[in-house]
Amino acid sequence: MKDFMFFFRGPGDLTLSPEQSQVQMQKWLNWIQELTAKGHYKSGAPLSKDGKTLQGEKPVVTDGPFTEGKELLGGYLVIKANSLEEATALAFGFPDFDKKCSLEVREIMEIPAH
């Protein structure tokens, strides 16, 4: 099996009531438990909204990742799958599609050790 990463993007201002947050968290836990039970889940974590961006030939540091953007990178999962197609099929369980969030699937390339 190969390793793939799911990147989660969503609105930076997503606000939920405590009850809605609890329901949404349970959906996440159910999805991760399902991936784990089938041997696909490897790791994952949410990301803080705070951060720094460095860019340029002589790097300049700016506050926040994509501060002018409408979508914020909110977290990731690393999963195991046989192909990009299988990883993409597993991504359909993402519980935040109804929150105007998106998911990007990318294969993690192996770098041969020398």
Secondary structure per residue as TSV (DSSP state, phi and psi in degrees):
chain	resnum	aa	ss	phi	psi
A	1	M	-	360.0	150.0
A	2	K	E	-101.5	161.3
A	3	D	E	-95.9	138.4
A	4	F	E	-130.3	153.7
A	5	M	E	-118.4	134.6
A	6	F	E	-100.8	123.6
A	7	F	E	-104.1	131.2
A	8	F	E	-107.0	126.9
A	9	R	E	-123.1	142.4
A	10	G	E	-160.8	175.4
A	11	P	E	-60.9	137.0
A	12	G	T	-70.3	-16.3
A	13	D	T	-110.5	26.9
A	14	L	-	-65.9	115.7
A	15	T	-	-119.9	133.4
A	16	L	-	-128.5	150.8
A	17	S	-	-69.2	164.0
A	18	P	H	-56.3	-38.6
A	19	E	H	-66.8	-44.4
A	20	Q	H	-63.7	-39.4
A	21	S	H	-61.2	-42.2
A	22	Q	H	-64.9	-43.1
A	23	V	H	-62.8	-44.6
A	24	Q	H	-65.9	-40.6
A	25	M	H	-62.6	-38.6
A	26	Q	H	-64.6	-37.2
A	27	K	H	-61.5	-42.3
A	28	W	H	-62.4	-47.4
A	29	L	H	-61.2	-40.9
A	30	N	H	-62.3	-43.2
A	31	W	H	-64.6	-45.0
A	32	I	H	-66.5	-38.5
A	33	Q	H	-63.2	-39.0
A	34	E	H	-64.9	-45.5
A	35	L	H	-62.1	-40.2
A	36	T	H	-65.4	-46.4
A	37	A	H	-60.0	-30.9
A	38	K	T	-92.2	3.7
A	39	G	T	78.8	21.6
A	40	H	-	-101.5	-30.0
A	41	Y	E	-75.5	133.9
A	42	K	E	-116.6	-50.6
A	43	S	E	-168.5	173.2
A	44	G	E	172.0	164.3
A	45	A	E	-168.0	151.9
A	46	P	E	-76.7	160.1
A	47	L	-	-114.4	145.6
A	48	S	-	-65.2	150.8
A	49	K	S	-74.7	-21.3
A	50	D	-	-82.3	150.0
A	51	G	-	178.2	-176.6
A	52	K	E	-131.6	148.6
A	53	T	E	-120.2	132.0
A	54	L	E	-115.8	133.3
A	55	Q	E	-157.4	159.2
A	56	G	T	106.3	161.6
A	57	E	T	-61.0	-41.3
A	58	K	T	-110.1	91.4
A	59	P	T	-47.6	133.3
A	60	V	E	-110.4	135.7
A	61	V	E	-97.2	129.6
A	62	T	E	-122.8	154.1
A	63	D	E	-72.3	141.8
A	64	G	S	69.4	143.2
A	65	P	T	-78.6	122.7
A	66	F	T	50.6	53.7
A	67	T	T	-58.6	-28.7
A	68	E	T	-90.7	-2.9
A	69	G	-	-79.6	158.9
A	70	K	S	-89.0	-16.8
A	71	E	E	-121.0	141.5
A	72	L	E	-117.0	138.6
A	73	L	E	-71.7	115.9
A	74	G	E	-103.7	-16.6
A	75	G	E	169.9	-173.6
A	76	Y	E	-156.3	159.4
A	77	L	E	-130.6	147.0
A	78	V	E	-109.4	125.3
A	79	I	E	-127.6	164.9
A	80	K	E	-110.4	135.5
A	81	A	E	-153.5	161.3
A	82	N	S	-79.2	-24.0
A	83	S	S	-157.5	167.6
A	84	L	H	-61.1	-36.7
A	85	E	H	-63.6	-43.6
A	86	E	H	-66.7	-42.4
A	87	A	H	-60.7	-41.1
A	88	T	H	-63.8	-41.3
A	89	A	H	-62.3	-39.0
A	90	L	H	-66.1	-29.0
A	91	A	H	-68.5	-18.8
A	92	F	T	-64.6	-13.3
A	93	G	T	-80.6	-5.4
A	94	F	-	-50.6	120.6
A	95	P	T	-80.3	-3.0
A	96	D	T	-107.1	13.4
A	97	F	G	-58.5	-37.1
A	98	D	G	-73.2	-4.8
A	99	K	G	-103.0	18.3
A	100	K	T	63.6	31.1
A	101	C	-	-100.3	161.4
A	102	S	E	-130.2	163.7
A	103	L	E	-132.9	132.2
A	104	E	E	-111.8	134.5
A	105	V	E	-109.4	126.7
A	106	R	E	-137.9	138.4
A	107	E	E	-75.7	139.3
A	108	I	-	-89.8	113.8
A	109	M	-	-77.2	140.7
A	110	E	-	-87.3	137.1
A	111	I	-	-104.7	118.2
A	112	P	-	-62.7	136.5
A	113	A	-	-80.0	141.5
A	114	H	-	-107.2	360.0
